[in-house]
Amino acid sequence: MKTQADWETQVKNLLKAELKKRGVTYAQLVDKLAAIGVSESEPNVRNKLARGKFTAVFLFQCLEAIGTNSLRLSD
């Protein structure tokens, strides 16, 4: 059974993979979030992704901002 830390790592890695796939840096993510009305600083985004602790809303905002239309949760 997965622990809370396991789930956080999985979600963190999923978002980081989506950013890498699209070649989006944290600074670019901040700009893209601002374009959809979400105010975040680069250090705040960096910390959220490093910790792996962020809301589902933040995850969806990031995915929307970088143009992710679908996700594959497992292989």
BALOBA-1460 file (C-alpha; in Angstrom, 3 decimals):
// residues 75
<rec num="1" residu="m" x="0.000" y="0.000" z="0.000"/>
<rec num="2" residu="k" x="1.268" y="3.489" z="-0.868"/>
<rec num="3" residu="t" x="2.076" y="5.974" z="1.848"/>
<rec num="4" residu="q" x="1.188" y="9.662" z="1.733"/>
<rec num="5" residu="a" x="4.804" y="10.372" z="0.770"/>
<rec num="6" residu="d" x="4.540" y="7.871" z="-2.099"/>
<rec num="7" residu="w" x="1.445" y="9.642" z="-3.454"/>
<rec num="8" residu="e" x="3.126" y="13.046" z="-3.146"/>
<rec num="9" residu="t" x="6.192" y="11.779" z="-5.006"/>
<rec num="10" residu="q" x="4.036" y="10.301" z="-7.769"/>
<rec num="11" residu="v" x="2.127" y="13.554" z="-8.298"/>
<rec num="12" residu="k" x="5.295" y="15.653" z="-8.112"/>
<rec num="13" residu="n" x="7.023" y="13.463" z="-10.689"/>
<rec num="14" residu="l" x="3.971" y="13.526" z="-12.959"/>
<rec num="15" residu="l" x="3.930" y="17.330" z="-13.045"/>
<rec num="16" residu="k" x="7.701" y="17.579" z="-13.463"/>
<rec num="17" residu="a" x="7.541" y="15.101" z="-16.358"/>
<rec num="18" residu="e" x="4.841" y="17.166" z="-18.074"/>
<rec num="19" residu="l" x="6.955" y="20.306" z="-17.685"/>
<rec num="20" residu="k" x="10.037" y="18.545" z="-19.036"/>
<rec num="21" residu="k" x="8.119" y="17.014" z="-21.950"/>
<rec num="22" residu="r" x="7.075" y="20.512" z="-23.022"/>
<rec num="23" residu="g" x="10.405" y="22.151" z="-22.208"/>
<rec num="24" residu="v" x="8.781" y="24.507" z="-19.691"/>
<rec num="25" residu="t" x="10.987" y="25.989" z="-16.970"/>
<rec num="26" residu="y" x="9.660" y="27.125" z="-13.607"/>
<rec num="27" residu="a" x="10.014" y="30.755" z="-14.714"/>
<rec num="28" residu="q" x="8.005" y="30.008" z="-17.857"/>
<rec num="29" residu="l" x="5.407" y="28.167" z="-15.785"/>
<rec num="30" residu="v" x="4.983" y="31.257" z="-13.595"/>
<rec num="31" residu="d" x="4.371" y="33.346" z="-16.746"/>
<rec num="32" residu="k" x="1.928" y="30.790" z="-18.137"/>
<rec num="33" residu="l" x="0.066" y="30.645" z="-14.824"/>
<rec num="34" residu="a" x="-0.162" y="34.456" z="-14.813"/>
<rec num="35" residu="a" x="-1.660" y="34.300" z="-18.324"/>
<rec num="36" residu="i" x="-4.580" y="32.281" z="-16.925"/>
<rec num="37" residu="g" x="-4.969" y="34.537" z="-13.877"/>
<rec num="38" residu="v" x="-2.975" y="32.536" z="-11.322"/>
<rec num="39" residu="s" x="-0.431" y="34.527" z="-9.334"/>
<rec num="40" residu="e" x="2.583" y="32.497" z="-8.172"/>
<rec num="41" residu="s" x="6.231" y="33.370" z="-7.649"/>
<rec num="42" residu="e" x="9.018" y="31.238" z="-9.072"/>
<rec num="43" residu="p" x="10.425" y="30.374" z="-5.608"/>
<rec num="44" residu="n" x="6.944" y="29.342" z="-4.456"/>
<rec num="45" residu="v" x="6.462" y="27.071" z="-7.498"/>
<rec num="46" residu="r" x="9.930" y="25.612" z="-7.049"/>
<rec num="47" residu="n" x="9.211" y="24.864" z="-3.365"/>
<rec num="48" residu="k" x="5.821" y="23.291" z="-4.088"/>
<rec num="49" residu="l" x="7.330" y="20.959" z="-6.661"/>
<rec num="50" residu="a" x="10.330" y="20.139" z="-4.490"/>
<rec num="51" residu="r" x="8.102" y="19.192" z="-1.557"/>
<rec num="52" residu="g" x="5.461" y="17.511" z="-3.679"/>
<rec num="53" residu="k" x="2.794" y="19.101" z="-1.516"/>
<rec num="54" residu="f" x="0.273" y="21.102" z="-3.481"/>
<rec num="55" residu="t" x="-3.447" y="21.050" z="-4.081"/>
<rec num="56" residu="a" x="-5.256" y="19.338" z="-6.908"/>
<rec num="57" residu="v" x="-6.329" y="22.827" z="-7.971"/>
<rec num="58" residu="f" x="-2.681" y="23.888" z="-8.363"/>
<rec num="59" residu="l" x="-1.957" y="20.719" z="-10.350"/>
<rec num="60" residu="f" x="-4.859" y="21.406" z="-12.708"/>
<rec num="61" residu="q" x="-3.867" y="25.070" z="-13.052"/>
<rec num="62" residu="c" x="-0.334" y="24.036" z="-14.053"/>
<rec num="63" residu="l" x="-1.550" y="21.416" z="-16.504"/>
<rec num="64" residu="e" x="-3.989" y="23.884" z="-18.064"/>
<rec num="65" residu="a" x="-1.310" y="26.591" z="-18.260"/>
<rec num="66" residu="i" x="1.152" y="24.340" z="-20.124"/>
<rec num="67" residu="g" x="-1.483" y="22.945" z="-22.469"/>
<rec num="68" residu="t" x="-1.828" y="19.394" z="-21.156"/>
<rec num="69" residu="n" x="-5.027" y="17.895" z="-22.519"/>
<rec num="70" residu="s" x="-4.648" y="14.376" z="-21.167"/>
<rec num="71" residu="l" x="-2.505" y="12.416" z="-18.732"/>
<rec num="72" residu="r" x="-1.360" y="8.844" z="-18.516"/>
<rec num="73" residu="l" x="-1.146" y="7.815" z="-14.879"/>
<rec num="74" residu="s" x="0.692" y="4.539" z="-15.408"/>
<rec num="75" residu="d" x="2.449" y="2.582" z="-18.126"/>
